[in-house]
């Protein structure tokens, strides 16, 4: 077996192990986009997701306020649509 084929096998194995994790967060991003009202989609984005906390940033204070108002509903729907992601809370902040 050549060195190149062994490295290729290692990379393929590593990518396969990451695949379920990536799919879990892809589904959250897809659900997030489908749940947001049209006006917020272009102005709000997911900044990170760690330890069950989805961190979302908004481009302006009015968008931040809107997200604050609807984040409980968004959380409930994300939990329903993506139970494997285990989103427990949503934190909203201003984009920098």
N, CA, C and O of each residue as an XYZ file, in Angstrom:
384
protein
N       0.852     -1.178      0.000
C       0.000      0.000      0.000
C       0.894      1.234      0.000
O       1.847      1.302      0.776
N       0.611      2.185     -0.833
C       1.432      3.391     -0.915
C       1.072      4.373      0.193
O       0.006      4.284      0.801
N       1.978      5.305      0.441
C       1.768      6.327      1.472
C       0.541      7.182      1.148
O      -0.230      7.535      2.040
N       0.368      7.511     -0.130
C      -0.771      8.358     -0.541
C      -2.099      7.670     -0.262
O      -3.042      8.321      0.189
N      -2.194      6.388     -0.514
C      -3.468      5.706     -0.273
C      -3.745      5.589      1.221
O      -4.906      5.646      1.626
N      -2.721      5.427      2.050
C      -2.938      5.360      3.498
C      -3.420      6.694      4.038
O      -4.317      6.737      4.879
N      -2.832      7.786      3.561
C      -3.266      9.115      3.999
C      -4.695      9.365      3.537
O      -5.507      9.910      4.284
N      -5.001      8.966      2.309
C      -6.363      9.120      1.803
C      -7.363      8.348      2.644
O      -8.456      8.846      2.913
N      -7.008      7.139      3.064
C      -7.893      6.344      3.913
C      -8.103      7.011      5.265
O      -9.213      7.014      5.797
N      -7.032      7.578      5.819
C      -7.138      8.280      7.100
C      -8.053      9.498      6.998
O      -8.903      9.715      7.862
N      -7.880     10.281      5.952
C      -8.702     11.473      5.765
C     -10.168     11.082      5.563
O     -11.063     11.715      6.124
N     -10.411     10.051      4.771
C     -11.783      9.589      4.540
C     -12.421      9.120      5.843
O     -13.587      9.414      6.105
N     -11.662      8.394      6.657
C     -12.181      7.935      7.941
C     -12.486      9.091      8.877
O     -13.498      9.083      9.577
N     -11.605     10.083      8.887
C     -11.816     11.259      9.728
C     -13.055     12.027      9.279
O     -13.868     12.429     10.111
N     -13.202     12.230      7.990
C     -14.363     12.948      7.457
C     -15.650     12.196      7.769
O     -16.671     12.821      8.056
N     -15.622     10.902      7.720
C     -16.808     10.091      8.015
C     -17.218     10.244      9.476
O     -18.408     10.289      9.786
N     -16.236     10.324     10.376
C     -16.554     10.519     11.796
C     -17.134     11.906     12.055
O     -17.975     12.063     12.940
N     -16.704     12.905     11.304
C     -17.221     14.261     11.476
C     -18.595     14.448     10.856
O     -19.349     15.326     11.278
N     -18.925     13.657      9.884
C     -20.149     13.842      9.118
C     -21.411     13.981      9.981
O     -22.174     14.916      9.738
N     -21.686     13.118     10.970
C     -22.894     13.299     11.772
C     -22.906     14.624     12.526
O     -23.960     15.244     12.666
N     -21.749     15.065     13.011
C     -21.673     16.338     13.723
C     -22.002     17.483     12.773
O     -22.781     18.372     13.115
N     -21.410     17.461     11.584
C     -21.668     18.513     10.607
C     -23.138     18.533     10.210
O     -23.736     19.603     10.106
N     -23.720     17.371      9.991
C     -25.130     17.315      9.613
C     -26.016     17.875     10.707
O     -27.017     18.531     10.421
N     -25.655     17.622     11.966
C     -26.461     18.124     13.074
C     -26.536     19.647     13.027
O     -27.616     20.216     13.191
N     -25.396     20.318     12.803
C     -25.382     21.774     12.794
C     -25.886     22.346     11.474
O     -26.428     23.451     11.451
N     -25.719     21.624     10.391
C     -26.319     22.054      9.126
C     -27.819     22.112      9.247
O     -28.447     23.039      8.737
N     -28.413     21.126      9.921
C     -29.868     21.121     10.065
C     -30.336     22.305     10.899
O     -31.401     22.860     10.629
N     -29.561     22.706     11.910
C     -29.913     23.878     12.717
C     -29.857     25.131     11.848
O     -30.759     25.967     11.913
N     -28.822     25.269     11.046
C     -28.699     26.442     10.170
C     -29.836     26.491      9.158
O     -30.394     27.558      8.900
N     -30.179     25.345      8.585
C     -31.291     25.299      7.630
C     -32.607     25.641      8.313
O     -33.405     26.412      7.779
N     -32.837     25.070      9.489
C     -34.072     25.351     10.223
C     -34.133     26.824     10.620
O     -35.187     27.454     10.537
N     -33.005     27.363     11.048
C     -32.945     28.775     11.450
C     -33.393     29.662     10.287
O     -34.217     30.559     10.465
N     -32.849     29.409      9.107
C     -33.212     30.213      7.936
C     -34.686     30.062      7.580
O     -35.321     31.029      7.159
N     -35.230     28.880      7.741
C     -36.638     28.676      7.400
C     -37.573     29.299      8.434
O     -38.703     29.660      8.105
N     -37.119     29.427      9.668
C     -37.966     29.976     10.732
C     -37.969     31.498     10.785
O     -38.970     32.105     11.166
N     -36.857     32.117     10.405
C     -36.765     33.577     10.497
C     -37.698     34.254      9.505
O     -37.830     33.814      8.363
N     -38.342     35.322      9.946
C     -39.118     36.121      8.992
C     -38.200     36.704      7.912
O     -37.016     36.937      8.156
N     -38.740     36.933      6.750
C     -37.970     37.406      5.592
C     -37.095     38.614      5.930
O     -35.931     38.654      5.533
N     -37.623     39.579      6.641
C     -36.875     40.790      6.965
C     -35.661     40.565      7.847
O     -34.719     41.356      7.812
N     -35.669     39.503      8.634
C     -34.547     39.218      9.533
C     -33.476     38.339      8.901
O     -32.326     38.359      9.341
N     -33.828     37.581      7.892
C     -32.870     36.623      7.296
C     -31.579     37.274      6.832
O     -30.495     36.738      7.059
N     -31.686     38.416      6.188
C     -30.497     39.079      5.650
C     -29.726     39.844      6.729
O     -28.571     40.213      6.520
N     -30.354     40.079      7.866
C     -29.741     40.930      8.897
C     -29.294     40.190     10.149
O     -28.697     40.795     11.040
N     -29.573     38.888     10.234
C     -29.226     38.103     11.415
C     -28.568     36.810     10.971
O     -28.945     36.225      9.955
N     -27.580     36.367     11.739
C     -26.903     35.118     11.383
C     -26.424     34.401     12.636
O     -26.259     35.003     13.697
N     -26.207     33.110     12.488
C     -25.672     32.312     13.584
C     -24.177     32.585     13.673
O     -23.448     32.442     12.691
N     -23.729     32.979     14.861
C     -22.305     33.243     15.076
C     -21.590     31.984     15.552
O     -20.471     31.706     15.121
N     -22.229     31.223     16.438
C     -21.625     29.988     16.938
C     -22.669     29.155     17.662
O     -23.778     29.603     17.952
N     -22.267     27.935     17.936
C     -23.109     27.063     18.741
C     -22.191     26.216     19.610
O     -21.440     25.378     19.109
N     -22.260     26.442     20.910
C     -21.437     25.688     21.843
C     -22.257     25.325     23.071
O     -23.032     26.135     23.580
N     -22.078     24.111     23.532
C     -22.728     23.630     24.757
C     -24.231     23.906     24.794
O     -24.769     24.284     25.835
N     -24.893     23.722     23.680
C     -26.340     23.894     23.620
C     -26.806     25.325     23.500
O     -28.009     25.587     23.511
N     -25.874     26.260     23.385
C     -26.222     27.672     23.252
C     -25.979     28.128     21.821
O     -24.856     28.078     21.319
N     -27.034     28.565     21.184
C     -26.943     29.100     19.829
C     -26.750     30.604     19.953
O     -27.621     31.306     20.467
N     -25.613     31.095     19.484
C     -25.331     32.528     19.539
C     -25.637     33.138     18.182
O     -25.112     32.711     17.153
N     -26.497     34.146     18.204
C     -26.966     34.789     16.985
C     -26.618     36.265     17.059
O     -26.751     36.887     18.113
N     -26.172     36.826     15.943
C     -25.861     38.251     15.906
C     -26.760     38.954     14.884
O     -27.159     38.380     13.871
N     -27.056     40.202     15.187
C     -27.911     41.022     14.330
C     -27.141     42.255     13.881
O     -26.259     42.737     14.592
N     -27.481     42.765     12.692
C     -26.787     43.919     12.119
C     -27.159     45.259     12.738
O     -26.420     46.229     12.574
N     -28.260     45.339     13.431
C     -28.681     46.615     14.001
C     -29.549     46.402     15.230
O     -30.022     45.296     15.491
N     -29.753     47.485     15.984
C     -30.497     47.374     17.239
C     -31.963     47.001     17.021
O     -32.548     46.306     17.852
N     -32.556     47.445     15.932
C     -33.961     47.085     15.696
C     -34.095     45.589     15.403
O     -35.065     44.959     15.824
N     -33.124     45.018     14.682
C     -33.140     43.583     14.405
C     -32.855     42.789     15.677
O     -33.433     41.726     15.903
N     -31.963     43.317     16.495
C     -31.657     42.699     17.775
C     -32.909     42.646     18.646
O     -33.195     41.624     19.271
N     -33.641     43.733     18.684
C     -34.872     43.801     19.466
C     -35.905     42.794     18.956
O     -36.549     42.108     19.748
N     -36.058     42.708     17.646
C     -36.993     41.737     17.067
C     -36.617     40.314     17.434
O     -37.486     39.508     17.769
N     -35.328     39.997     17.375
C     -34.876     38.654     17.752
C     -35.153     38.372     19.224
O     -35.550     37.263     19.582
N     -34.946     39.367     20.074
C     -35.232     39.195     21.498
C     -36.706     38.852     21.709
O     -37.045     38.016     22.546
N     -37.573     39.506     20.941
C     -39.009     39.275     21.083
C     -39.426     37.869     20.656
O     -40.332     37.284     21.250
N     -38.775     37.329     19.639
C     -39.224     36.037     19.109
C     -38.299     34.874     19.442
O     -38.518     33.771     18.941
N     -37.271     35.076     20.272
C     -36.307     34.001     20.497
C     -36.895     32.817     21.249
O     -36.427     31.696     21.046
N     -37.894     33.001     22.108
C     -38.510     31.869     22.807
C     -39.227     30.955     21.813
O     -39.134     29.731     21.911
N     -39.934     31.545     20.867
C     -40.628     30.757     19.841
C     -39.606     30.081     18.928
O     -39.761     28.911     18.580
N     -38.565     30.813     18.540
C     -37.517     30.241     17.691
C     -36.841     29.058     18.382
O     -36.573     28.037     17.749
N     -36.568     29.194     19.674
C     -35.934     28.113     20.425
C     -36.828     26.876     20.436
O     -36.367     25.767     20.163
N     -38.088     27.068     20.747
C     -39.020     25.945     20.798
C     -39.098     25.220     19.452
O     -39.115     23.990     19.405
N     -39.146     25.985     18.364
C     -39.221     25.383     17.033
C     -37.919     24.688     16.638
O     -37.950     23.622     16.024
N     -36.777     25.282     16.986
C     -35.490     24.626     16.705
C     -35.373     23.317     17.469
O     -34.874     22.327     16.934
N     -35.825     23.305     18.707
C     -35.789     22.077     19.495
C     -36.689     21.009     18.880
O     -36.352     19.826     18.904
N     -37.816     21.414     18.337
C     -38.738     20.471     17.705
C     -38.185     19.952     16.383
O     -38.270     18.759     16.093
N     -37.614     20.857     15.579
C     -37.135     20.490     14.254
C     -35.784     19.773     14.269
O     -35.517     18.945     13.399
N     -34.934     20.082     15.247
C     -33.573     19.538     15.298
C     -33.259     19.002     16.699
O     -32.378     19.535     17.374
N     -33.959     17.967     17.140
C     -33.733     17.488     18.511
C     -32.307     16.982     18.749
O     -31.811     17.073     19.872
N     -31.642     16.457     17.729
C     -30.282     15.933     17.902
C     -29.272     17.040     18.214
O     -28.226     16.765     18.801
N     -29.564     18.273     17.836
C     -28.636     19.380     18.079
C     -28.629     19.807     19.547
O     -27.668     20.424     20.008
N     -29.679     19.488     20.270
C     -29.787     19.806     21.702
C     -29.584     21.291     22.007
O     -28.815     21.654     22.897
N     -30.277     22.131     21.263
C     -30.217     23.575     21.517
C     -31.025     23.850     22.780
O     -32.214     23.535     22.843
N     -30.372     24.445     23.793
C     -31.051     24.723     25.059
C     -31.392     26.194     25.235
O     -32.318     26.541     25.967
N     -30.645     27.049     24.567
C     -30.933     28.487     24.684
C     -30.374     29.224     23.478
O     -29.519     28.729     22.744
N     -30.897     30.426     23.310
C     -30.439     31.307     22.228
C     -29.975     32.605     22.873
O     -30.711     33.222     23.642
N     -28.769     33.008     22.560
C     -28.215     34.295     22.999
C     -28.131     35.200     21.779
O     -27.688     34.780     20.710
N     -28.556     36.439     21.948
C     -28.589     37.387     20.844
C     -27.658     38.544     21.149
O     -27.643     39.062     22.265
N     -26.876     38.951     20.147
C     -25.950     40.075     20.308
C     -25.824     40.871     19.025
O     -26.404     40.525     17.996
N     -25.058     41.939     19.107
C     -24.832     42.798     17.940
C     -23.633     42.286     17.153
O     -22.626     41.862     17.721
N     -23.766     42.338     15.839
C     -22.645     41.970     14.966
C     -21.592     43.052     15.064
O     -21.919     44.221     15.271
N     -20.342     42.679     14.918
C     -19.241     43.662     14.994
C     -18.666     43.906     13.636
O     -17.735     44.698     13.493
